[in-house]
Each structure stands twice: as structure tokens, then as C-alpha cells.
Amino acid sequence: MTMWRVREYHDDDLDQIVRIWEESQATGDRPVHGLAEVLGTVRDGGLAVVATVGDAVVGTAVTRIHGDRGWIVLLAIASDWRDRGLGSAMLIETEKRLTDRGIRRLSAMLPDGETGGAAFKSCGYEARELVYFERLVPLQPQDVSRLGELGGRVMRAGLWEALAGMQREKELIERRLVLPLSQPDLAESFGVRPPRSVMLFGPPGTGKTTFAKAVASRLRWPFVEVFPSRLAAEPGGLAAALRETFTSIAELEHVVVFIDEVEEIARQRGGDPPSPLQSVTNELLKIIPAFREREGRLLVCATNFIRALDPAFLRHGRFDYVIPIGPPDETARAAIWRQYIPPAVLGGIDLSTLVAASELFTPADIEFAARKASQRALEAAVYGSGGSPAQTSPGPCTEDYLHAIEHTRATVTPAIVEEFEQDISAIARL
């Protein structure tokens, strides 16, 4: 004789359903559907039954109805009442009630070994070999409107993996930033405090902005770029606008904040009379320590002219690392060229010649030259070249790329490289 009774859900059962769901989490179960989805199903007219012993709810089954199919989004049982046939009893009662509504196909998803598997099998459910994909968007509902107000967004997945070349920089950032931020408990066990702020410096066009966005994608954190030039137009002035912006940012649970060309608001102070931007620099020096006090956030600043920054801005306690991002080496240039050469012609391109000819080219320079070569080849194929009739061409050739390289002005010069190497020795903090 059973000791429980299975009945339809009542509104008064809500707290006990939540308790059972939380208990299942604590015992290691990994339900596919979150609590918010389960409660939303109950609220929006789904079918829910509960098993009770006296006045206590000891199990629940919740089903979302979609067309002619019922999706069981929760089958949970209090730990003291498992392995007694209670799951099967709730599934049988659920099936009866759904059949009365004309529902004939019932489905459920649960990880292998999850509580309830035996109950589904005993009730005639067949296991299907499926591949289940899941992505968690790291944004709380209350953060959505705030992020929109700040002009931020969640970066698409895969930006980190899509970074072509730059292996030295990627490995350094992966180890110094991503590892402790993505695994904070592990970092803490080793006495490592996850970084809160980092400075990227190097010649223009070397990919500092791309790295900042890729880090946000890699961490799956929202990305907010702060534009001082836009904030300067605010009625209260740039300093006040910076303060208000970072106050709003502090309300987000996780965030990567990016300030490009930070030298515009953090230049060396001094002079008589003081520079009008000195108050902005002072405000920024106050903002950074306050920003660093909370977990789950990372400030990334970038500059092309690190020597122009105020010395107090770079001192220990404000930035954990000062990382150089330089022109791509040969391996990186080869990877970047591959990214922009059409796959159909890549096998016929003398890649090593392009790599040698594009020394000191930044990723942006290589992209420009590659697009220029493609345009040249397209025009030659359609209009002909040198008075010759147009001919169909499969795409650009090595000569097209070499011509484009010859007519592309490199962003980085030998003098800039020499100055950059001096800055690495004198300022970099890795």
C-alpha cells in the first residue's frame, strides 16, 4: 500500500516545488530546464502534478504543452522518497491527464544518470540517441536594459578562436587574464587573485580592440566600450559623465569594459595653468580602484602612445598587467593572409612570398591589401587589363597580392618598432 497521493498542482504548492528543485540541485542533479523555465511553465498553463504525504509535497512533475506534444520539463523527488516508485506514479498520472487533453506524444530530456531515468523507462519511454547543444547567455534579466542603456552587447561566441595568428599575445592573455577569471576558485586555491584591469599598448592597428572583444567573447561576459569623446558632450562635462557611466556599469553582474585611446583622458598632468583635462584624469584615477573592488569585471584600456600616460595611471594597484600588442610575426602574418585569401585560390598562392613582402604590416594592413588584390582581380576579370578583352578568372593570384602590398602604406615603420621595443623594456608588466 502506497503512502503517497498524486494530485493536481495548487498555487499553495509553489514554495514546496521550489524546495524540491533546490534539493535536487544540492544532491548533484543537473536538470536541463532551469527553475525560471519550470515556474514559467506552471504559470502559463502547463500541466503540473504533485505527490504528497500528508500535507507535505514530496515530488512533482511539470509538463509544457506545445501542439500535440507534452514536454516534461521537471520530474523531481525529495531525496527521502526516491527509489520507491514515486516517479513512475507521477508519470502515469501525467499521462492520464494529458491523454484527456488529446496529447499523445510525450517527451523529456535529462542528462545521463539523472534522477528519473528509471521511472521513464519503467513507464515505456524509449531513449533516443541525440546530441544536445546548450549555450548559456551570461546576462541576468535585470541586466538587459542596463546594458542597452550603456550601448553594450554580448559578443558572439568564437571571437577568441577566430583571432588569426598573434599566438604569443594570445597565450599570454589566455594565461594571465582568461584562466584566473574563468576559473576563480582554482585561481584562489593557488593564491592567485583574478585581474581586474589591464593595459594593452602598441602601434596603431595591431588589434588591441579585437583582443578586448575576443576576451569578452571567451569569458562570455557582456562588453561595454566607453567613448570619452561622446561623454564629453554631456551637460555635466566629461569627468561627471565618466563617473555616472561607471556607476551604471557597477550594476552589471559581469562585464568587460573597454576604453580605447585612453591617452586622450589620462595624459601626464602638470603645467601652469593646469590642463582642462586634468580633472578628468583625476576622476579616472579615482574610478579604477573603486572598479577593482568587485569581482566579475575587467577593465581593458588601450593606447598607441603609452609614454604619454600619466605615471600614476600605470602604477601597481591600478593595472595588474601592461601587455604589449605588436605587429604580427611571420607565423601570425601567414595565418592572417589565409583568413582573407579566398579558399578556392589559396592553394595556388605563394604564401611565403606574401609573408616576406608584408613585414611590419598590421592585421588591418593585411586585410586592406587582401581586399585590394581581390578588387584588382575582379576588375581584370570583368573589364580586362591593358586593353585585352575581359577573361573569366578564378580569383586573385600571387601577383595581385604583391601588387597590392607594394601599393599599401604600412602603418608601422622601423622607427615605431624601435620605440615600441624600448617601451616593452621600460614599461611592460607581464
N, C-alpha and C positions, 0 to 999 in steps of 0.2 A: 504493500500500500504506500503510495507516494505521500510525502509530507507537504508538497507544494501545490499551488494552484496557478494556472496560467490564465490571465485575463487581459483585456484591452487596457492600454495605457490611459492614465488620468493625469491631468495637469499637476496634481499634487505629487506625482511620482518623479518630477523632474530632478529634484535635488538628489534623490537616490540613484537615478540613472547616471548623473554626473559622477557620483561617488564610485559607482561600479566601473565606469570608464577610467577614472583616475587610478583605481586599484589595479586595473588590467595593465596600465602603463607602468606602474611601480613593480609589477611582477615580471616585466620584460617583454610583454606582448607588444607587437608593432602594428597596430591596425592601419589599414590602407587609408581609411577615411578619418579625418580629424574630428575633434569634438564639435567644432563650429558647424561642420557639414552634417553631422548626426543631428544636432539640435535644429538646424535649419530644415532637415527632412521632416522632423516631428512637427515643427511649426507650420510647414507648408502643406500639410495634409497627407503625409506619408502614413504608412501603417506601422504602429508600434504595439508590441505586446510585452507584458512583464510577467515574471514568475515571482510569486510571493510566498513567504512562510509567515503566517500570522499577518502582521502589519508591515513587515519588512520586505522590501524588494530585493531579491537575490539574483535576478537575471533579467536580461532584456534582449529583444530582437527588434531592430528598426529597419524598415524597408521603404525605399524610394520607388515610386511607381512612375514608369515612363512608357507611354504607349501600352503595348501588350506585354511588357516585361516588368518584373519586380526585381529591383537590385537590393539585396540585403547588405546594408551599409554598416550594421553593427550586430554582432552576436557576442554578448559579454555575460559572464557569470561570476558571481562573488567567489573568491578563492576557496572558501569553506564548502562550496556546493558543486565543485567541479567533479567530473568523472562519475556522476550519478544518473546520467540520462536526461538531465535538465535541458541541455542544449537541443537534443532531439525533440523533446516535448514542445519547446517554443517554436522550432521549425515546423513541426506538424500543425500546430495551431495557426502559425502564419500562413501556411499553405492553404488551410481550410478557408481562412478569411479572404485570401487573395483569389481563390477559385470562385468564391461567391461574387467577386467583382469582375469576373471574366478574365483574370490574369492566368495564363497557362505556362509562361516561361519564367523561371526563377533563376537568378544568377547571384554569385557572390565572389569577391576577391579577398584573399587573405594570404599573407606570407606563409611559406612552407613551415610547418610545425606550429603554427599559431593555434591558440585555444579555439576549439570549434570544428577543427578539421574532421575529427572522428564523428561528430554529430552530423555534419553534412554527408559524409559517406554512408552512415547508417540510414539516412533518410533518402538514399537513392541519388544523390547529386554525383555527377561524373566530373572528375578532374580533367581540365583541358591543358595541354602544353602551350602556354602563351608566354610572350615576352612583355613584361610590364615596364613602361618607362615613366619616370616621375621627375619633375623639377619643382623645387620649392622656390618661389619668388620671395626674396628676403625683405618683404615690406609689410609692415603691420597696417591694418585698415586705417588707423588714425594717422599714419604717416603719409598716405597717398596725397591728400590735399595739401599738406605742408610741403611735400616735395615738389608738387606742381607750382606752388607759390614761389618757391626758390628757383624755379627753372631747372630742377634736377631731373634725373631719369635713372632707370635701372639699365645698365649696359647689357647688350645682348651677350649670351654665352659664347665662349670660344675666341674672344679677342686675344687672350693671352697666347693661346695655341697658334693663332694666325700671325703673330709677330714674326716676320721673316728675319732670320739671322740674328745679329746682336746677342749672341749666346753668352758672352761674358757678362753683359749687363743683365740679361735675363736670369742667369744663375745667381748673380749677386742679389738681385731684388727678390728672387724666389726664396733664398735662404734668410736674408736679413729681415724682409718685410712679411712676405706671404706666409711662411712657415709659422712664426710665432703668432701672427694674427688669426690664422685659420685653425690653429691648434693651441689655444691659450692655456688649457690645463696642462698639456705636455710641456709647454714652454715654462710654465710656473714651476713644475716639478724639477726643472733643471736650473731654476733661479733666473730665468730669462724674463724680463718684463717686455711685453709686446710694444713695438714702437708706436708713437703717437704722431710724429711729424718727421718729414724727410724733405731734404732739398735736392733737387736734380739740377745740375748745371752742365753747360756745354755749348758749343756753337749753335747758331740757328739751324733749324731744320733737321736735327739729329733724332727727333722722335720723342722728346720729353712728354709732350701732351699725349701721344699714343701710349706711352708706358703708363701714365697715370690712369687712363681709361682702361687699359688692359688689366691693371692691378684691381680696379673696381670690379671688372668682369670676373677675374679669377677668384676674388673673395665673395662675389655675389652680393656686394653691398651697393646701395644707391650712390650715384655720382652727382656731385654738385660743383659746378665751376663758378667761381666768384670773379666777376669782371669789375675791377676798380673803376674803369672808365665810365661804366654805366652808373655805378653807385655815386660817382662824383656829381651827377646831375640831380641827386636827391635834394630836397629843400634844406635839410639839416646839414648838408655837407658830407664829404667822404668819410671822415672819421666816425660820425654818428651813424651813417649808413652801414659801415663795416660792423660796428657794434651790434646794431639791430639784426643784421644778417646772421651773424654768428649766434645770437640769442635764439633765432628761429632754428638754425641748424642744430642747436643743442637739444631740441625736442625730438629729433630723429633717433631711433634706436641704434642704427648702424649707418655710417656714411663715410665716403671718401670725398674730401673737399680739395679742390684744385685751384691754385692761383698761379696763372702764367705771367711771365714778365714781372715778377714780384719786385724787381729793382725799381719799378716806377713808384712804388709806395713804401719802399724800405731802403732808400738811399742813405748814404752816410750823412749824419747830421752835423751841423756846425754852421759857421758863418755868422756875420753880423750885418744886418738883422737876420734872424733865423729864417730858413726856408718855409714857405707856406705849407709844404708837405711834412714838416717836422712833427706836427700834431698827429698826422696820420700814422707816421712811423711809430710814435709813442703809443698810439692806440693799438697798433698791431702787436707791439711788444707786450702789451697787457693781455691781449686776446689769446695769444698762443699758450701761455701757461694755464689759463682757465680751460682752454680746449683740451689740453693734455690730461686734465684731471679725470675724465670719464673714459670708460672702456668702449670698445666697439666703434672707434672712429680713427681716421687717419687723415692728417693734413699733408698734402703734397704741394710744395712750391717749386717753381721752375724759373730759371734765369739764364739769359745768354751772357750776362755780364756780372759774374759773381764778385769781381773786385769792387763793383760799385755799391755793394750792400753794406749797410751799417755793421761794424764789427759785433755790436751787441746782439744783432739779429741772428748771428750764426753760432753763438756761444753754446756750450754744453747746457742742457736743460731746456733748450728751445727746439733744437733739431737733433734727433737721435743719429741720423746719418746724413752726410753730404756726399752725394753719389754723382760721379761724372758720367755723362752720356755723350760719347764721342762719335766721330764719323765711323761708319761700318768698316770692318776689316775685310780681307778678301773673301773669307767664308760667308760673312754676312752679305757682302755685295752680290755674291753668286746667288744666295737664297732670295734676295730682293729682286734681282733680274728675273729669276724663274717665276716669281709671282706675277710679273707684268708681261712676260712673253707668251703669246697665245700657245696653248698646248699643241696645236696642230703643226707648228713650225719649230717648236723648242728643240727637237732632235737634230735639226739641221743648222742650229745656231752655234757659232764658235764662242761659247760662253766664257772661256778663259781669256779670250781676247777682249771681250767687253769688260770683264772684271779688271784687267790690267789698265785699260783705257779710261776707266771711270774712277781712278784713285782720287780720294778726297771728296767724292760725290756723297751727299747725304741721301737717306731714303727718299726724300722729296725730290732731289735732283734726278735720281734714277727713275722714279715714276714719271717725271716730266719728259726725260729723254726717251723712255719707252713709248710713251703716248705720241711723242713727236715722230718717232720712227714708224709707228703704225699708221699715222696720218699720211706720212710721205708715201708709204707703200700703197695705201688706199688710193691716193690721188694718181699715182703712177699706173695703177691697175685700171682706173676708170678713164683717165684723160690721156694716158701715155706720157712718155718722157722724152724730151729733146726732139719733139716733132714726130716721134714714132707713133703709130696707131696704138690705141689702148689694148692691153692684153690682160687676160684673166690671170691673177696671181694668187697663190695660196696664202700669202701674207708677207710680212716684213722679213728681210734676210739680214745677215750679219752686216752687210754694207749699209743698210738702212739705219741700223743701230749705231754703227761707228760714225756715220754722218750726223746723227742726232747728238751723239756725245760731243763731237767736235764743235757743234753749234749751241751747246748748253754751257752757260757760265756756272762753274762750281760755286756753291755757297761758301765753302770753306777754302781758305787759302793757306799756304805754308806758314805764313805769319800767325794766322789764327790758331793753327795746330800747335805752334811753338808756345804761344801764350796759354793755350789750354793745358798743355803738359806741365807748365810751370804752376798753374792753378791746382792741378792734381797733387803735385808735390807739396804745395804750401797750404791748401785749404781742404782738400777732400778728407772725409771722415767715414771710413768703411768698417 
